[in-house]
Amino acid sequence: MNAEVRELPLFPLRAVLFPGGPLPLRIFEPRYLDLVSRCLREQSGFAVVLIGEGEEAAGAVSFAATGTEARIVDFDRLDDGLLGIRCIGLERVRVVEAWRDPDGLNRGRVMDIAADRVVPVPAEQAWLGEVVRRVLAEAGEAYAQVAVRDDAGWIGNRLAEILPLSLADRQLLLEMTDPVERLAALEPAVSREQP
């Protein structure tokens, strides 16, 4: 794990973003419009963290210490006039210090969490990869910019995104450091007959 601490804007949401996963957002608040502009100009990212208390628009009171750095990959003006951005999750980060700027934007010092080691899906769980491939084939545009892989970490992250899990369960899965353990934790939630 790289022990270097760096500063990132924090984007508290009622969502858990996984490495390699998509995140569409509708942006309307000035502080987040400025954030998007800065990220595009500097080709930088921001950390998505799960809200513990508070509201997305009004300002989070608390949020999870583990999140995922997001990078904007596309943007456009939506039919309702708001700015739509599409992001991809990069790697997990741990927030070691957080504060709120005068404009209400959350910022923090973060440490990168080591990426999942790349290991094959265990043979007895290979069927989980087939479930993911079938679902993503029907997901259309949502996963259009997601690079497809076949390792245990990638399959587990996609399952954690697409299964109907609570936000607390998703957060626990994000915080797991062993991709094979993450797959094992997800397996009971998947039916072999799922479309």
SVG drawing of the C-alpha trace seen along z (x, -y; Angstrom):
<svg xmlns="http://www.w3.org/2000/svg" viewBox="-36 -30 40 56">
<polyline fill="none" stroke="black" stroke-width="0.4" points="0.0,0.0 1.3,-3.4 1.5,-5.5 1.6,-8.8 -1.2,-11.2 -2.8,-13.4 -5.7,-15.8 -8.9,-15.1 -12.4,-16.6 -14.9,-14.4 -18.3,-13.7 -20.6,-12.1 -23.4,-10.1 -26.0,-7.6 -24.1,-5.2 -21.0,-3.0 -18.7,-3.2 -16.4,-0.2 -13.1,-0.2 -13.8,0.2 -17.5,-0.6 -19.7,-3.3 -21.3,-6.2 -23.6,-8.6 -24.3,-11.8 -26.6,-14.8 -24.9,-18.0 -26.7,-21.2 -25.1,-22.8 -22.5,-25.5 -19.9,-23.8 -20.1,-20.6 -20.2,-22.4 -16.9,-24.1 -15.6,-20.7 -16.4,-19.1 -14.8,-22.1 -11.7,-21.8 -11.5,-18.0 -11.9,-18.3 -9.3,-21.1 -6.8,-19.4 -7.6,-15.8 -8.0,-14.9 -10.6,-12.9 -12.6,-13.1 -13.4,-10.5 -16.9,-9.1 -17.8,-8.3 -21.0,-6.8 -23.0,-9.2 -23.4,-8.1 -25.6,-11.0 -26.9,-14.1 -28.1,-14.7 -26.3,-14.9 -27.5,-18.3 -27.6,-19.9 -24.2,-18.6 -23.1,-15.3 -22.6,-15.3 -20.6,-12.1 -19.4,-9.6 -17.5,-6.4 -13.7,-6.5 -13.3,-4.2 -14.4,-5.4 -13.3,-5.1 -11.6,-7.7 -13.8,-8.6 -12.6,-10.0 -15.0,-11.8 -15.0,-10.1 -17.9,-11.9 -20.4,-14.8 -23.4,-16.3 -26.3,-18.6 -29.4,-16.6 -32.9,-17.2 -33.8,-18.9 -30.9,-21.4 -28.7,-19.8 -25.1,-18.7 -24.8,-14.9 -21.4,-13.3 -20.3,-9.8 -17.5,-8.6 -15.5,-5.4 -14.2,-4.2 -10.5,-4.0 -9.0,-2.7 -10.2,-2.7 -9.0,-5.4 -9.0,-5.9 -10.0,-9.3 -7.5,-10.3 -8.7,-13.9 -11.7,-15.8 -13.0,-19.4 -15.5,-21.6 -14.5,-24.5 -16.4,-27.8 -18.4,-27.0 -19.6,-23.8 -17.4,-21.4 -16.0,-18.6 -12.3,-18.0 -9.9,-15.5 -6.5,-14.0 -6.6,-10.4 -4.3,-7.4 -4.6,-5.0 -5.6,-1.5 -3.7,1.2 -5.7,2.5 -7.1,6.0 -4.5,8.6 -5.4,10.0 -6.3,13.7 -8.5,15.9 -12.1,16.7 -12.0,20.1 -13.3,22.9 -16.3,23.5 -17.4,19.9 -16.8,19.6 -20.6,19.5 -20.6,16.1 -18.6,14.7 -21.3,16.0 -24.0,14.2 -22.1,10.9 -21.5,11.2 -25.2,11.9 -26.3,9.0 -23.8,6.5 -24.7,7.6 -28.2,6.3 -27.1,3.2 -26.5,1.2 -25.1,-2.3 -24.5,-2.1 -21.5,0.1 -20.4,-1.0 -17.1,-2.6 -16.3,0.1 -13.3,2.2 -14.2,5.9 -11.9,8.2 -12.3,11.8 -10.5,11.8 -12.0,12.4 -11.8,8.7 -13.5,7.4 -16.3,10.0 -16.9,9.4 -17.0,5.7 -19.6,6.0 -21.7,8.4 -21.6,6.0 -22.9,3.2 -25.7,5.1 -27.1,7.2 -29.9,5.7 -27.8,5.2 -28.1,2.6 -25.7,-0.3 -24.2,1.0 -23.5,4.4 -22.0,2.7 -19.7,0.6 -18.5,3.8 -17.8,5.4 -15.8,2.3 -13.7,2.5 -12.8,6.2 -9.2,6.6 -9.3,10.1 -11.2,10.5 -11.8,14.2 -13.3,13.6 -15.5,10.9 -16.7,13.4 -17.5,16.0 -19.4,13.4 -21.5,12.5 -22.2,16.0 -25.1,16.8 -26.9,13.7 -26.8,15.0 -29.1,17.6 -27.8,19.9 -31.0,19.3 -30.8,15.5 -31.2,13.9"/>
</svg>
